[in-house]
Amino acid sequence: MSSVVSIGKRRFGDTKWVALGTCGGVYLLSLAFPAFHWYEATNVVLETRTLHSTQAIELLFIGWLGIFDQHNPAWLANITFWIAFFLSARERATKALTWAVITIALQLFTFRLEETMWTEKVWVPIDSFGAGFYLWLTSATALVLWCVIQIQKQRRSK
């Protein structure tokens, strides 16, 4: 059902593990980058602002508070991503696709966010999304594509 990927003389084993490794790797890579950017007014008279960022890894650990504070379920996409990931690894592509689509739907709730937590009591307006956010979206999108490819392979083999 799966084929071996080879580049030159190197063989990379099962296509499934290459695809899932890419999806998981992009997800983990997203944690190393900023998810949101926002400005702090440093001098009101001179109208200067300082750019700050909220790292994606921070949001992974404190983002669940957004479910309660901002009534935004976007953080749950982290859980549904890994459910879809492991279902895909066990070759349950249809169920994995369902969970991966739910992941993207939950991720899209992030666009409803207007503020991010700076300190425990201070919320600041989000100015723009960072690379970590877009890599997070990309990992789920790649997982959806892989699930569709898996389903197509299963249908052809029947």
C-alpha positions in Angstrom: 0.0 0.0 0.0 2.9 2.4 0.7 5.9 3.0 -1.4 9.5 3.7 -0.7 10.8 7.2 -1.3 14.3 7.4 -2.7 16.4 10.4 -3.5 19.6 9.4 -5.3 21.1 6.4 -3.5 19.3 7.2 -0.3 16.0 5.4 0.6 13.7 7.1 3.1 11.5 4.1 3.8 7.7 4.2 3.9 6.0 7.3 2.4 3.6 7.4 5.3 6.5 8.1 7.8 8.0 10.7 5.5 4.6 12.5 5.2 3.8 12.2 8.9 7.3 13.2 9.8 6.9 16.3 7.7 3.5 17.2 9.3 4.8 16.6 12.8 8.1 18.4 12.1 6.4 21.5 10.8 4.1 21.5 13.9 7.1 21.3 16.2 9.0 23.9 14.1 6.1 26.3 14.5 6.7 26.3 18.2 10.1 27.9 17.7 8.7 31.0 16.1 6.5 33.9 17.2 2.7 33.4 16.8 1.6 37.0 17.3 3.2 40.4 17.0 2.0 43.5 18.9 3.2 47.0 19.7 3.8 48.7 23.0 3.7 52.5 23.0 7.1 53.4 24.4 6.9 57.2 24.2 3.5 58.8 23.8 4.9 62.2 23.0 7.2 61.0 20.2 4.7 58.4 19.1 7.3 55.6 19.1 6.3 52.0 19.5 8.2 48.8 20.3 7.4 45.6 18.5 6.9 42.6 20.8 6.0 39.0 20.0 4.2 36.1 21.7 6.1 32.9 21.1 4.1 29.9 19.8 5.5 27.7 22.6 4.1 30.2 25.2 0.7 29.9 23.6 0.9 26.1 23.7 1.3 26.2 27.5 -1.1 29.1 28.3 -3.4 29.1 25.3 -5.9 26.9 27.0 -6.8 29.9 29.1 -8.3 31.5 25.9 -11.0 28.9 26.0 -12.2 30.5 29.3 -11.0 34.1 29.1 -11.9 34.8 25.5 -14.4 32.0 24.7 -12.1 30.9 21.8 -11.6 27.2 21.2 -8.6 27.6 18.8 -6.2 26.1 21.3 -8.1 22.8 21.1 -6.7 22.4 17.6 -3.4 21.3 19.2 -5.2 18.2 20.7 -7.2 17.4 17.6 -4.0 17.7 15.4 -2.3 14.9 17.4 -5.5 12.8 17.4 -5.5 13.0 13.6 -1.8 12.4 13.4 -1.9 9.2 15.4 -5.1 8.0 13.6 -3.3 8.5 10.3 -0.2 6.7 11.6 -2.5 3.7 12.4 -3.9 3.9 8.8 -7.4 5.0 9.8 -7.4 7.7 7.1 -11.1 8.5 7.1 -11.2 9.2 10.8 -7.9 11.0 10.6 -9.3 13.2 7.8 -12.3 14.1 10.0 -10.1 15.1 12.9 -7.7 17.0 10.7 -10.5 19.0 9.2 -11.8 19.7 12.7 -8.3 20.9 13.5 -8.3 23.4 10.7 -11.8 24.6 11.7 -10.6 25.2 15.2 -7.4 26.9 14.0 -9.5 29.4 12.0 -11.0 30.6 15.3 -7.6 32.3 15.9 -8.6 35.0 13.4 -11.3 36.0 15.9 -8.7 36.9 18.5 -8.2 40.6 19.0 -5.9 40.5 22.0 -3.1 38.3 23.4 -1.9 38.0 27.0 1.2 40.0 27.8 1.3 39.5 31.5 -1.2 37.8 33.9 -3.4 40.9 34.0 -2.5 42.8 30.8 -4.0 42.0 27.4 -2.6 43.7 24.3 -4.1 44.0 20.8 -2.7 41.7 18.2 -1.1 43.6 15.3 -0.2 40.7 13.1 0.4 37.0 13.0 3.9 35.5 13.0 5.6 32.7 11.3 4.7 30.3 14.1 1.0 30.8 13.5 1.3 30.2 9.7 3.5 27.1 10.2 0.9 25.8 12.7 -1.8 26.2 10.0 0.5 24.6 7.4 1.1 21.5 9.5 -2.7 20.8 9.7 -3.2 21.5 6.0 -0.4 19.1 5.1 -2.0 16.5 7.4 -5.4 16.9 5.6 -3.6 16.5 2.2 -1.8 13.4 3.5 -5.1 11.9 4.7 -6.7 12.5 1.3 -3.8 10.8 -0.4 -4.1 7.9 2.0 -7.8 7.5 1.3 -7.1 7.6 -2.5 -4.5 4.9 -2.1 -6.8 2.7 0.0 -9.6 3.1 -2.7 -7.2 2.1 -5.5 -5.9 -0.9 -3.7 -9.5 -2.4 -3.2 
